[in-house]
Amino acid sequence: MHSFLSRGNAILAYTLSVLSFLTFVCFLSTVLVDSRTEVDINTVKIVVKNVADYSAAREKNDLGFITFDLQANLTKIFNWNVKQLFLYLTAEYNTTANILNQVVLWDRIILRGENADLKLKNMNTKYYFWDDGNGLRGHKNITLSLHWNIIPNAGRLLTVPAIGQHTFKFPEEYIDNRV
Amino acid sequence: MTFLGIPTHMDYEGQGFAEKLSRIIVTLFGAVGLIWGYIIQHFSQTCWILFAGFVLASVLTVPPWPMYRRKQLNWQKPRNTDDQANNKNKKKK
């Protein structure tokens, strides 16, 4: 009954069962962890242009240009059930056209082991800050907020909002020349 | 019973002991790996320790080491049963 191969098979199968149990324990040990952290966001340069978005239509839309500072120490978020973080910075505002506009301006992947103590100064955005109309010029209440996805070894793919936001306003005049 | 020309026989009690031993080793390494991985907060270390337990259990309990062959069954000596076998074959046909 217990031949050479069936013994090897039994050990392998039992090891994999134990591995799945350990993975589940790893998930359970981090299910109640609170991953929110304070973040400090500031804007440095804020201008708005009115140019044609040729990727969508030939009409002129508002295009915002901002640079920002961002300080956050995310080192504590990395526990044994976190493989990487995906950070993304969004601008939220409302216009007459839409109750809620959300534009992702910047993102970054932080792998475990990389420096997670962010001290970013005067960063450019990675993505264009297009409005789908002319809602940006002179807007008084644009909110920048940071979220991150936690990519775990086992468990849920969480989206965690950072504690702390930054609100800024766009200038009343368009800028014509290059920024 | 042979595997690639190597005899793989374990006696009856040896089989039971081998299975029990392999489960104890894998469980123990898994538990130690879980604790150590939690202490240093690296789940990969947990997996490696469990894998080490798997390798150790395989080495100790898959090959038919002599300690699994100490209680051989005492079979009766084969009797000359040629006549009976022939009779049975005839009946089947």
Interface residues (C-beta under 8 A of the other chain):
Chain A: M1 H2 S3 F4 L5 R7 G8 A10 I11 L12 Y14 T15 V18 L19 F21 L22 T23 V25 C26 S29 F78 N79 W80 N81 N153
Chain B: M1 F3 T8 M10 Q15 A18 E19 S22 R23 V26 T27 G30 G33 L34 G37 Y38 Q41 H42 F43 T46 C47 L50 F51 G53 F54 A57 S58 T61 V62 P63 P64
